[in-house]
Amino acid sequence: MFASASQPGTKLPAPLCSIVLRFVVYFRRERTVCQAFSLTFRPVADILYPTEKGETTVNKKELLDRCARDGEERVLLARTLDKLELSQSRGVPTHTVFLSPSQQASVTDLLHAWGRPRHLFWGGYPDSERRACLFLADWQEENGVLGDPEGPLTAIEAKFPADAALTHRDILGSLMGLGIGRELIGDILLPQPGLCQVAALREAAPILLSQWEGAGRYKVSLSEIPLNRLIPKPAQVKTVRDTVATPRLDAVTASAFSLSRSKAAALIAAGKVSLNHRECLKADRQVGEGDVLTCRGLGKCVVKEVPGQSKKGRTMLVLERYV
């Protein structure tokens, strides 16, 4: 369906633009944003405008108005579109800064509405949390981008005394003390005592190598390493098998984090629970297989399976809680 929209440029047939934009609004309302907000869909002609050749393109301002939930997100999405347009107009690869899971979800919605241009999210290793969005040129293949030693991402390895017991917070604090923005830094890995590995944008590497002298009370010895030498720790998960009357967000949250249903509902109402990396304020939102629940202060849980109904008519769940 989106094959023709994946080519450089943002020109789309009017019927396809209508379908894409209606789908995004529905998706944001029903599955992702989960917040109570009003979207009045104006005629498609208000969002699209004709080109000299009689084709139709997406109005960037109108699209940002619909996709951005606040001013900060609008700036993020506008910068993302600037990178995309640069890639498409000049036929060169471009990339964003590192994005949090929530920001990645926002950018994904935007790119779906824009026509699904060629892109990928990459943080230096599979299953990384913080990732940059890479826009591929026509001549690039995904495998080539990920394996490119001169690509936009690199890694810095820091060695310090094994008995230093430095934490993620210690490392992040020392990096932020250099005046580097968090968006230039990806995941921070502590694979073994005395060793830290930091994914970073390549343009930030010279600053890190020249100015990062220590963390806490300890000096660090630095070197730049290829991404394939990153050593992420395997995720530690606890499997939870439970049944709920209905797979509502409050019921699944209560099961995942060992809470009462009323406590889970209170956390949802307070904006502390996210569904698929988006804040969700509706306790009755239906949760399905593959959905990711995060609760501020309690962690993350993935719905691995929904096997079906028990003999008593309750919905069975298989959850994986990250510990």
ZADO-1210 file (C-alpha; in nm, 4 decimals, padded with zeros to 6 digits):
<atoms>
<atom x="00.0000" y="00.0000" z="00.0000" code="MET" pos="1"/>
<atom x="00.2836" y="00.2395" z="00.0867" code="PHE" pos="2"/>
<atom x="00.5331" y="00.1298" z="-00.1790" code="ALA" pos="3"/>
<atom x="00.4918" y="00.4390" z="-00.3941" code="SER" pos="4"/>
<atom x="00.5098" y="00.6674" z="-00.0903" code="ALA" pos="5"/>
<atom x="00.8478" y="00.5271" z="00.0128" code="SER" pos="6"/>
<atom x="01.0295" y="00.6942" z="-00.2767" code="GLN" pos="7"/>
<atom x="01.2065" y="01.0299" z="-00.2237" code="PRO" pos="8"/>
<atom x="00.9717" y="01.3270" z="-00.1986" code="GLY" pos="9"/>
<atom x="00.6458" y="01.3604" z="-00.0137" code="THR" pos="10"/>
<atom x="00.4069" y="01.3618" z="-00.3079" code="LYS" pos="11"/>
<atom x="00.1131" y="01.1316" z="-00.2530" code="LEU" pos="12"/>
<atom x="-00.2066" y="01.0705" z="-00.4489" code="PRO" pos="13"/>
<atom x="-00.4954" y="01.2508" z="-00.2804" code="ALA" pos="14"/>
<atom x="-00.6934" y="00.9307" z="-00.2002" code="PRO" pos="15"/>
<atom x="-00.3871" y="00.7769" z="-00.0343" code="LEU" pos="16"/>
<atom x="-00.3216" y="01.0911" z="00.1707" code="CYS" pos="17"/>
<atom x="-00.6815" y="01.0802" z="00.2915" code="SER" pos="18"/>
<atom x="-00.6482" y="00.7174" z="00.3984" code="ILE" pos="19"/>
<atom x="-00.3138" y="00.7705" z="00.5712" code="VAL" pos="20"/>
<atom x="-00.4231" y="01.0767" z="00.7647" code="LEU" pos="21"/>
<atom x="-00.7525" y="00.9213" z="00.8738" code="ARG" pos="22"/>
<atom x="-00.5669" y="00.6099" z="00.9863" code="PHE" pos="23"/>
<atom x="-00.3178" y="00.8089" z="01.1943" code="VAL" pos="24"/>
<atom x="-00.5884" y="01.0054" z="01.3719" code="VAL" pos="25"/>
<atom x="-00.7764" y="00.6835" z="01.4478" code="TYR" pos="26"/>
<atom x="-00.4600" y="00.5071" z="01.5623" code="PHE" pos="27"/>
<atom x="-00.3591" y="00.7881" z="01.7920" code="ARG" pos="28"/>
<atom x="-00.7060" y="00.8008" z="01.9452" code="ARG" pos="29"/>
<atom x="-00.7686" y="00.4286" z="01.9828" code="GLU" pos="30"/>
<atom x="-00.4310" y="00.2680" z="02.0539" code="ARG" pos="31"/>
<atom x="-00.1452" y="00.4970" z="02.1267" code="THR" pos="32"/>
<atom x="-00.2118" y="00.8314" z="02.2869" code="VAL" pos="33"/>
<atom x="-00.4928" y="00.7056" z="02.5116" code="CYS" pos="34"/>
<atom x="-00.5539" y="01.0563" z="02.6416" code="GLN" pos="35"/>
<atom x="-00.8826" y="01.2411" z="02.6265" code="ALA" pos="36"/>
<atom x="-00.8471" y="01.5000" z="02.3535" code="PHE" pos="37"/>
<atom x="-01.0626" y="01.6242" z="02.0710" code="SER" pos="38"/>
<atom x="-00.9714" y="01.5913" z="01.7045" code="LEU" pos="39"/>
<atom x="-01.2130" y="01.7420" z="01.4565" code="THR" pos="40"/>
<atom x="-01.1209" y="01.6151" z="01.1130" code="PHE" pos="41"/>
<atom x="-01.1392" y="01.8983" z="00.8617" code="ARG" pos="42"/>
<atom x="-01.1862" y="01.8272" z="00.4911" code="PRO" pos="43"/>
<atom x="-00.8820" y="01.6667" z="00.3310" code="VAL" pos="44"/>
<atom x="-00.8474" y="01.9712" z="00.1044" code="ALA" pos="45"/>
<atom x="-00.7511" y="02.1762" z="00.4112" code="ASP" pos="46"/>
<atom x="-00.4567" y="01.9467" z="00.4822" code="ILE" pos="47"/>
<atom x="-00.3377" y="01.8834" z="00.1272" code="LEU" pos="48"/>
<atom x="-00.2399" y="02.1280" z="-00.1407" code="TYR" pos="49"/>
<atom x="-00.1828" y="02.0780" z="-00.5130" code="PRO" pos="50"/>
<atom x="00.1553" y="02.1041" z="-00.6831" code="THR" pos="51"/>
<atom x="00.2205" y="02.2573" z="-01.0237" code="GLU" pos="52"/>
<atom x="00.1848" y="01.9128" z="-01.1788" code="LYS" pos="53"/>
<atom x="-00.1577" y="01.8587" z="-01.0278" code="GLY" pos="54"/>
<atom x="-00.0320" y="01.6112" z="-00.7640" code="GLU" pos="55"/>
<atom x="-00.1024" y="01.6431" z="-00.3945" code="THR" pos="56"/>
<atom x="00.1417" y="01.6875" z="-00.1075" code="THR" pos="57"/>
<atom x="00.0989" y="01.6833" z="00.2685" code="VAL" pos="58"/>
<atom x="00.0877" y="02.0243" z="00.4357" code="ASN" pos="59"/>
<atom x="00.3707" y="02.0119" z="00.6895" code="LYS" pos="60"/>
<atom x="00.2206" y="02.2673" z="00.9281" code="LYS" pos="61"/>
<atom x="-00.1176" y="02.0957" z="00.9365" code="GLU" pos="62"/>
<atom x="00.0438" y="01.7588" z="00.9942" code="LEU" pos="63"/>
<atom x="00.2459" y="01.8927" z="01.2879" code="LEU" pos="64"/>
<atom x="-00.0700" y="02.0480" z="01.4315" code="ASP" pos="65"/>
<atom x="-00.2337" y="01.7071" z="01.4348" code="ARG" pos="66"/>
<atom x="00.0579" y="01.4904" z="01.5452" code="CYS" pos="67"/>
<atom x="00.2164" y="01.7081" z="01.8147" code="ALA" pos="68"/>
<atom x="00.0596" y="01.6985" z="02.1597" code="ARG" pos="69"/>
<atom x="00.2546" y="01.9954" z="02.2977" code="ASP" pos="70"/>
<atom x="00.5147" y="02.2536" z="02.2024" code="GLY" pos="71"/>
<atom x="00.8118" y="02.0375" z="02.2957" code="GLU" pos="72"/>
<atom x="00.6905" y="01.7482" z="02.0846" code="GLU" pos="73"/>
<atom x="00.6167" y="01.9823" z="01.7956" code="ARG" pos="74"/>
<atom x="00.9779" y="02.1005" z="01.7947" code="VAL" pos="75"/>
<atom x="01.0992" y="01.7395" z="01.7952" code="LEU" pos="76"/>
<atom x="00.8721" y="01.6412" z="01.5054" code="LEU" pos="77"/>
<atom x="00.9558" y="01.9531" z="01.3055" code="ALA" pos="78"/>
<atom x="01.3280" y="01.8809" z="01.3364" code="ARG" pos="79"/>
<atom x="01.2645" y="01.5227" z="01.2327" code="THR" pos="80"/>
<atom x="01.0808" y="01.6388" z="00.9213" code="LEU" pos="81"/>
<atom x="01.3679" y="01.8768" z="00.8427" code="ASP" pos="82"/>
<atom x="01.6093" y="01.5821" z="00.8487" code="LYS" pos="83"/>
<atom x="01.3745" y="01.3757" z="00.6330" code="LEU" pos="84"/>
<atom x="01.3300" y="01.6510" z="00.3758" code="GLU" pos="85"/>
<atom x="01.7064" y="01.7041" z="00.3585" code="LEU" pos="86"/>
<atom x="01.7576" y="01.3336" z="00.2923" code="SER" pos="87"/>
<atom x="01.4898" y="01.3226" z="00.0245" code="GLN" pos="88"/>
<atom x="01.5829" y="01.6453" z="-00.1532" code="SER" pos="89"/>
<atom x="01.9571" y="01.5768" z="-00.1700" code="ARG" pos="90"/>
<atom x="01.9564" y="01.1976" z="-00.1744" code="GLY" pos="91"/>
<atom x="02.1863" y="01.1734" z="00.1269" code="VAL" pos="92"/>
<atom x="02.1531" y="00.9831" z="00.4570" code="PRO" pos="93"/>
<atom x="02.0527" y="01.1903" z="00.7592" code="THR" pos="94"/>
<atom x="01.9641" y="01.1125" z="01.1184" code="HIS" pos="95"/>
<atom x="01.8015" y="01.2557" z="01.4281" code="THR" pos="96"/>
<atom x="01.9454" y="01.2758" z="01.7768" code="VAL" pos="97"/>
<atom x="01.8879" y="00.9893" z="02.0195" code="PHE" pos="98"/>
<atom x="01.5205" y="00.9451" z="02.1035" code="LEU" pos="99"/>
<atom x="01.3528" y="00.7991" z="02.4099" code="SER" pos="100"/>
<atom x="01.0943" y="00.5208" z="02.3556" code="PRO" pos="101"/>
<atom x="00.8141" y="00.7764" z="02.3882" code="SER" pos="102"/>
<atom x="00.9769" y="01.0054" z="02.1328" code="GLN" pos="103"/>
<atom x="01.0282" y="00.7113" z="01.8975" code="GLN" pos="104"/>
<atom x="00.6562" y="00.6376" z="01.9159" code="ALA" pos="105"/>
<atom x="00.5755" y="01.0009" z="01.8284" code="SER" pos="106"/>
<atom x="00.8175" y="01.0013" z="01.5351" code="VAL" pos="107"/>
<atom x="00.6786" y="00.6695" z="01.4104" code="THR" pos="108"/>
<atom x="00.3254" y="00.8133" z="01.4025" code="ASP" pos="109"/>
<atom x="00.4497" y="01.1159" z="01.2120" code="LEU" pos="110"/>
<atom x="00.6393" y="00.9111" z="00.9529" code="LEU" pos="111"/>
<atom x="00.3396" y="00.6849" z="00.8963" code="HIS" pos="112"/>
<atom x="00.1349" y="00.9941" z="00.8161" code="ALA" pos="113"/>
<atom x="00.4105" y="01.1276" z="00.5907" code="TRP" pos="114"/>
<atom x="00.4006" y="00.8141" z="00.3758" code="GLY" pos="115"/>
<atom x="00.6395" y="00.5724" z="00.5497" code="ARG" pos="116"/>
<atom x="00.9722" y="00.6941" z="00.4074" code="PRO" pos="117"/>
<atom x="01.2712" y="00.4610" z="00.4321" code="ARG" pos="118"/>
<atom x="01.4043" y="00.4809" z="00.7844" code="HIS" pos="119"/>
<atom x="01.5146" y="00.2718" z="01.0790" code="LEU" pos="120"/>
<atom x="01.5681" y="00.3225" z="01.4500" code="PHE" pos="121"/>
<atom x="01.9139" y="00.2231" z="01.5703" code="TRP" pos="122"/>
<atom x="02.0904" y="00.2618" z="01.9022" code="GLY" pos="123"/>
<atom x="02.4096" y="00.0668" z="01.8370" code="GLY" pos="124"/>
<atom x="02.2870" y="-00.2826" z="01.9226" code="TYR" pos="125"/>
<atom x="01.9620" y="-00.4830" z="01.8980" code="PRO" pos="126"/>
<atom x="01.6987" y="-00.4028" z="02.1615" code="ASP" pos="127"/>
<atom x="01.8657" y="-00.0760" z="02.2614" code="SER" pos="128"/>
<atom x="01.6322" y="00.1608" z="02.4426" code="GLU" pos="129"/>
<atom x="01.7502" y="00.5002" z="02.3191" code="ARG" pos="130"/>
<atom x="01.7740" y="00.5128" z="01.9400" code="ARG" pos="131"/>
<atom x="01.8329" y="00.7615" z="01.6628" code="ALA" pos="132"/>
<atom x="01.6083" y="00.7631" z="01.3570" code="CYS" pos="133"/>
<atom x="01.8207" y="00.7101" z="01.0451" code="LEU" pos="134"/>
<atom x="01.6831" y="00.8195" z="00.7084" code="PHE" pos="135"/>
<atom x="01.8297" y="00.6074" z="00.4320" code="LEU" pos="136"/>
<atom x="01.9348" y="00.7343" z="00.0915" code="ALA" pos="137"/>
<atom x="01.8162" y="00.5456" z="-00.2195" code="ASP" pos="138"/>
<atom x="02.1511" y="00.3720" z="-00.2619" code="TRP" pos="139"/>
<atom x="02.1725" y="00.2444" z="00.0967" code="GLN" pos="140"/>
<atom x="02.0716" y="-00.0953" z="00.2305" code="GLU" pos="141"/>
<atom x="01.9764" y="-00.1499" z="00.5941" code="GLU" pos="142"/>
<atom x="02.2495" y="-00.4050" z="00.6640" code="ASN" pos="143"/>
<atom x="02.5095" y="-00.1744" z="00.5174" code="GLY" pos="144"/>
<atom x="02.3983" y="00.1122" z="00.7384" code="VAL" pos="145"/>
<atom x="02.4079" y="-00.0931" z="01.0581" code="LEU" pos="146"/>
<atom x="02.7524" y="-00.2318" z="00.9790" code="GLY" pos="147"/>
<atom x="02.9085" y="00.0946" z="00.8583" code="ASP" pos="148"/>
<atom x="03.2156" y="00.1730" z="01.0744" code="PRO" pos="149"/>
<atom x="03.1851" y="00.5387" z="00.9727" code="GLU" pos="150"/>
<atom x="02.8127" y="00.5615" z="01.0430" code="GLY" pos="151"/>
<atom x="02.6458" y="00.8292" z="01.2565" code="PRO" pos="152"/>
<atom x="02.6811" y="00.6321" z="01.5810" code="LEU" pos="153"/>
<atom x="02.9892" y="00.5262" z="01.7709" code="THR" pos="154"/>
<atom x="03.0764" y="00.4024" z="02.1204" code="ALA" pos="155"/>
<atom x="03.3098" y="00.5161" z="02.3946" code="ILE" pos="156"/>
<atom x="03.4549" y="00.2677" z="02.6417" code="GLU" pos="157"/>
<atom x="03.5629" y="00.3868" z="02.9863" code="ALA" pos="158"/>
<atom x="03.7683" y="00.1835" z="03.2297" code="LYS" pos="159"/>
<atom x="03.7906" y="00.2581" z="03.5998" code="PHE" pos="160"/>
<atom x="03.8844" y="00.0632" z="03.9158" code="PRO" pos="161"/>
<atom x="03.6787" y="-00.2531" z="03.9518" code="ALA" pos="162"/>
<atom x="03.5963" y="-00.1718" z="04.3157" code="ASP" pos="163"/>
<atom x="03.4614" y="00.1735" z="04.2265" code="ALA" pos="164"/>
<atom x="03.1016" y="00.0419" z="04.2094" code="ALA" pos="165"/>
<atom x="02.9915" y="00.3253" z="03.9813" code="LEU" pos="166"/>
<atom x="02.6259" y="00.3252" z="03.8829" code="THR" pos="167"/>
<atom x="02.4343" y="00.4371" z="03.5760" code="HIS" pos="168"/>
<atom x="02.3475" y="00.7577" z="03.7605" code="ARG" pos="169"/>
<atom x="02.7146" y="00.8277" z="03.8362" code="ASP" pos="170"/>
<atom x="02.8128" y="00.7880" z="03.4720" code="ILE" pos="171"/>
<atom x="02.5223" y="00.9934" z="03.3393" code="LEU" pos="172"/>
<atom x="02.5893" y="01.2697" z="03.5920" code="GLY" pos="173"/>
<atom x="02.9542" y="01.2942" z="03.4900" code="SER" pos="174"/>
<atom x="02.8562" y="01.3138" z="03.1220" code="LEU" pos="175"/>
<atom x="02.5934" y="01.5814" z="03.1777" code="MET" pos="176"/>
<atom x="02.8532" y="01.7759" z="03.3753" code="GLY" pos="177"/>
<atom x="03.0447" y="01.8203" z="03.0496" code="LEU" pos="178"/>
<atom x="02.7602" y="02.0267" z="02.9095" code="GLY" pos="179"/>
<atom x="02.6614" y="01.7589" z="02.6579" code="ILE" pos="180"/>
<atom x="02.2909" y="01.7295" z="02.5855" code="GLY" pos="181"/>
<atom x="02.1242" y="01.4015" z="02.6788" code="ARG" pos="182"/>
<atom x="02.0078" y="01.3680" z="02.3184" code="GLU" pos="183"/>
<atom x="02.3687" y="01.3133" z="02.2050" code="LEU" pos="184"/>
<atom x="02.4096" y="01.0128" z="02.4332" code="ILE" pos="185"/>
<atom x="02.2453" y="00.6746" z="02.3840" code="GLY" pos="186"/>
<atom x="02.2376" y="00.3801" z="02.6215" code="ASP" pos="187"/>
<atom x="02.4917" y="00.3518" z="02.9017" code="ILE" pos="188"/>
<atom x="02.6081" y="-00.0053" z="02.9571" code="LEU" pos="189"/>
<atom x="02.7875" y="-00.1439" z="03.2625" code="LEU" pos="190"/>
<atom x="02.8701" y="-00.4966" z="03.1449" code="PRO" pos="191"/>
<atom x="03.1198" y="-00.5791" z="03.4215" code="GLN" pos="192"/>
<atom x="03.2910" y="-00.4165" z="03.7212" code="PRO" pos="193"/>
<atom x="03.5335" y="-00.1468" z="03.6146" code="GLY" pos="194"/>
<atom x="03.3940" y="-00.1131" z="03.2614" code="LEU" pos="195"/>
<atom x="03.1426" y="00.1278" z="03.1081" code="CYS" pos="196"/>
<atom x="03.0332" y="00.1586" z="02.7458" code="GLN" pos="197"/>
<atom x="02.8426" y="00.4575" z="02.6107" code="VAL" pos="198"/>
<atom x="02.6684" y="00.4799" z="02.2737" code="ALA" pos="199"/>
<atom x="02.6966" y="00.8308" z="02.1288" code="ALA" pos="200"/>
<atom x="02.6497" y="01.0319" z="01.8127" code="LEU" pos="201"/>
<atom x="02.9756" y="01.0490" z="01.6233" code="ARG" pos="202"/>
<atom x="02.9904" y="01.4282" z="01.6481" code="GLU" pos="203"/>
<atom x="02.9933" y="01.3995" z="02.0282" code="ALA" pos="204"/>
<atom x="03.2886" y="01.1566" z="02.0392" code="ALA" pos="205"/>
<atom x="03.5672" y="01.4211" z="02.0238" code="PRO" pos="206"/>
<atom x="03.4168" y="01.6068" z="02.3200" code="ILE" pos="207"/>
<atom x="03.3858" y="01.2890" z="02.5246" code="LEU" pos="208"/>
<atom x="03.7381" y="01.1704" z="02.4454" code="LEU" pos="209"/>
<atom x="03.8967" y="01.5059" z="02.5246" code="SER" pos="210"/>
<atom x="03.6918" y="01.6273" z="02.8226" code="GLN" pos="211"/>
<atom x="03.5512" y="01.3264" z="03.0082" code="TRP" pos="212"/>
<atom x="03.8068" y="01.2723" z="03.2796" code="GLU" pos="213"/>
<atom x="03.6243" y="01.0828" z="03.5503" code="GLY" pos="214"/>
<atom x="03.3058" y="00.9752" z="03.7253" code="ALA" pos="215"/>
<atom x="03.2485" y="01.0163" z="04.0945" code="GLY" pos="216"/>
<atom x="03.5900" y="01.0191" z="04.2643" code="ARG" pos="217"/>
<atom x="03.7513" y="00.7999" z="04.0009" code="TYR" pos="218"/>
<atom x="03.9507" y="00.8727" z="03.6888" code="LYS" pos="219"/>
<atom x="03.8522" y="00.6944" z="03.3694" code="VAL" pos="220"/>
<atom x="04.0623" y="00.5660" z="03.0814" code="SER" pos="221"/>
<atom x="03.8842" y="00.6230" z="02.7491" code="LEU" pos="222"/>
<atom x="03.8916" y="00.4701" z="02.4029" code="SER" pos="223"/>
<atom x="03.6593" y="00.4693" z="02.1027" code="GLU" pos="224"/>
<atom x="03.5319" y="00.1245" z="02.0060" code="ILE" pos="225"/>
<atom x="03.3183" y="-00.0093" z="01.7190" code="PRO" pos="226"/>
<atom x="02.9533" y="-00.0724" z="01.7915" code="LEU" pos="227"/>
<atom x="02.9930" y="-00.4486" z="01.7554" code="ASN" pos="228"/>
<atom x="03.2017" y="-00.4494" z="02.0736" code="ARG" pos="229"/>
<atom x="02.9157" y="-00.3230" z="02.2883" code="LEU" pos="230"/>
<atom x="02.8203" y="-00.5775" z="02.5556" code="ILE" pos="231"/>
<atom x="02.4578" y="-00.5288" z="02.6625" code="PRO" pos="232"/>
<atom x="02.3453" y="-00.7299" z="02.9614" code="LYS" pos="233"/>
<atom x="02.0628" y="-00.9763" z="02.8939" code="PRO" pos="234"/>
<atom x="01.7369" y="-00.8425" z="03.0279" code="ALA" pos="235"/>
<atom x="01.6244" y="-01.0015" z="03.3535" code="GLN" pos="236"/>
<atom x="01.2547" y="-01.0784" z="03.3440" code="VAL" pos="237"/>
<atom x="01.0051" y="-01.2476" z="03.5710" code="LYS" pos="238"/>
<atom x="00.7224" y="-01.4411" z="03.4075" code="THR" pos="239"/>
<atom x="00.3815" y="-01.3716" z="03.5593" code="VAL" pos="240"/>
<atom x="00.0811" y="-01.5922" z="03.4786" code="ARG" pos="241"/>
<atom x="-00.2523" y="-01.4593" z="03.5906" code="ASP" pos="242"/>
<atom x="-00.6158" y="-01.4212" z="03.4925" code="THR" pos="243"/>
<atom x="-00.8273" y="-01.1057" z="03.4793" code="VAL" pos="244"/>
<atom x="-01.1988" y="-01.0532" z="03.4355" code="ALA" pos="245"/>
<atom x="-01.1318" y="-00.8373" z="03.1271" code="THR" pos="246"/>
<atom x="-00.7980" y="-00.7238" z="02.9788" code="PRO" pos="247"/>
<atom x="-00.8480" y="-00.3600" z="03.0789" code="ARG" pos="248"/>
<atom x="-00.5451" y="-00.1445" z="03.1475" code="LEU" pos="249"/>
<atom x="-00.6161" y="-00.1165" z="03.5190" code="ASP" pos="250"/>
<atom x="-00.6616" y="-00.4921" z="03.5584" code="ALA" pos="251"/>
<atom x="-00.3464" y="-00.5809" z="03.3617" code="VAL" pos="252"/>
<atom x="-00.1429" y="-00.3146" z="03.5431" code="THR" pos="253"/>
<atom x="-00.2564" y="-00.4515" z="03.8777" code="ALA" pos="254"/>
<atom x="-00.1587" y="-00.8034" z="03.7732" code="SER" pos="255"/>
<atom x="00.1773" y="-00.6985" z="03.6261" code="ALA" pos="256"/>
<atom x="00.2976" y="-00.4974" z="03.9240" code="PHE" pos="257"/>
<atom x="00.1223" y="-00.6848" z="04.2071" code="SER" pos="258"/>
<atom x="-00.1134" y="-00.3989" z="04.2919" code="LEU" pos="259"/>
<atom x="-00.4751" y="-00.3721" z="04.3895" code="SER" pos="260"/>
<atom x="-00.7004" y="-00.2699" z="04.1034" code="ARG" pos="261"/>
<atom x="-00.7932" y="00.0541" z="04.2806" code="SER" pos="262"/>
<atom x="-00.4251" y="00.1412" z="04.3265" code="LYS" pos="263"/>
<atom x="-00.3586" y="00.0668" z="03.9595" code="ALA" pos="264"/>
<atom x="-00.6515" y="00.2898" z="03.8590" code="ALA" pos="265"/>
<atom x="-00.5157" y="00.5706" z="04.0763" code="ALA" pos="266"/>
<atom x="-00.1720" y="00.5469" z="03.9110" code="LEU" pos="267"/>
<atom x="-00.3348" y="00.5591" z="03.5669" code="ILE" pos="268"/>
<atom x="-00.5416" y="00.8643" z="03.6607" code="ALA" pos="269"/>
<atom x="-00.2229" y="01.0334" z="03.7897" code="ALA" pos="270"/>
<atom x="-00.0554" y="00.9865" z="03.4511" code="GLY" pos="271"/>
<atom x="00.2065" y="00.7432" z="03.5809" code="LYS" pos="272"/>
<atom x="00.1182" y="00.4524" z="03.3512" code="VAL" pos="273"/>
<atom x="00.2118" y="00.4363" z="02.9834" code="SER" pos="274"/>
<atom x="00.0832" y="00.1970" z="02.7202" code="LEU" pos="275"/>
<atom x="00.3252" y="00.1340" z="02.4341" code="ASN" pos="276"/>
<atom x="00.5378" y="00.4245" z="02.5594" code="HIS" pos="277"/>
<atom x="00.2491" y="00.6700" z="02.5583" code="ARG" pos="278"/>
<atom x="00.0814" y="00.8113" z="02.8679" code="GLU" pos="279"/>
<atom x="-00.2627" y="00.6548" z="02.9036" code="CYS" pos="280"/>
<atom x="-00.5310" y="00.8039" z="03.1258" code="LEU" pos="281"/>
<atom x="-00.8103" y="00.5601" z="03.0438" code="LYS" pos="282"/>
<atom x="-00.8350" y="00.2731" z="03.2897" code="ALA" pos="283"/>
<atom x="-01.0726" y="00.0829" z="03.0623" code="ASP" pos="284"/>
<atom x="-00.8349" y="00.0809" z="02.7646" code="ARG" pos="285"/>
<atom x="-00.8113" y="-00.2712" z="02.6229" code="GLN" pos="286"/>
<atom x="-00.4671" y="-00.4317" z="02.6356" code="VAL" pos="287"/>
<atom x="-00.3534" y="-00.6993" z="02.3919" code="GLY" pos="288"/>
<atom x="-00.0670" y="-00.9328" z="02.3134" code="GLU" pos="289"/>
<atom x="00.2596" y="-00.7518" z="02.2491" code="GLY" pos="290"/>
<atom x="00.1618" y="-00.4361" z="02.4363" code="ASP" pos="291"/>
<atom x="00.4206" y="-00.2732" z="02.6632" code="VAL" pos="292"/>
<atom x="00.3180" y="-00.1288" z="02.9986" code="LEU" pos="293"/>
<atom x="00.5426" y="00.1019" z="03.1970" code="THR" pos="294"/>
<atom x="00.4668" y="00.2428" z="03.5396" code="CYS" pos="295"/>
<atom x="00.6759" y="00.5256" z="03.6791" code="ARG" pos="296"/>
<atom x="00.8693" y="00.3955" z="03.9771" code="GLY" pos="297"/>
<atom x="00.7680" y="00.0319" z="03.9233" code="LEU" pos="298"/>
<atom x="00.9258" y="-00.0633" z="03.5907" code="GLY" pos="299"/>
<atom x="00.8175" y="-00.2218" z="03.2651" code="LYS" pos="300"/>
<atom x="00.6084" y="-00.5218" z="03.1676" code="CYS" pos="301"/>
<atom x="00.5302" y="-00.6853" z="02.8321" code="VAL" pos="302"/>
<atom x="00.2147" y="-00.8819" z="02.7529" code="VAL" pos="303"/>
<atom x="00.3705" y="-01.1900" z="02.5930" code="LYS" pos="304"/>
<atom x="00.0598" y="-01.4001" z="02.5437" code="GLU" pos="305"/>
<atom x="-00.3161" y="-01.3915" z="02.5830" code="VAL" pos="306"/>
<atom x="-00.3868" y="-01.7665" z="02.5580" code="PRO" pos="307"/>
<atom x="-00.7619" y="-01.7327" z="02.5813" code="GLY" pos="308"/>
<atom x="-01.0363" y="-01.7862" z="02.8353" code="GLN" pos="309"/>
<atom x="-01.0169" y="-01.9976" z="03.1487" code="SER" pos="310"/>
<atom x="-01.2927" y="-02.2413" z="03.2442" code="LYS" pos="311"/>
<atom x="-01.4414" y="-01.9678" z="03.4601" code="LYS" pos="312"/>
<atom x="-01.4522" y="-01.7254" z="03.1677" code="GLY" pos="313"/>
<atom x="-01.1585" y="-01.5099" z="03.2790" code="ARG" pos="314"/>
<atom x="-00.8898" y="-01.3890" z="03.0385" code="THR" pos="315"/>
<atom x="-00.5562" y="-01.5656" z="03.0847" code="MET" pos="316"/>
<atom x="-00.2379" y="-01.3601" z="03.0620" code="LEU" pos="317"/>
<atom x="00.1325" y="-01.4387" z="03.0332" code="VAL" pos="318"/>
<atom x="00.3345" y="-01.1327" z="03.1314" code="LEU" pos="319"/>
<atom x="00.7077" y="-01.0637" z="03.1446" code="GLU" pos="320"/>
<atom x="00.8056" y="-00.8082" z="03.4059" code="ARG" pos="321"/>
<atom x="01.1532" y="-00.6552" z="03.3840" code="TYR" pos="322"/>
<atom x="01.3368" y="-00.6709" z="03.7160" code="VAL" pos="323"/>
</atoms>
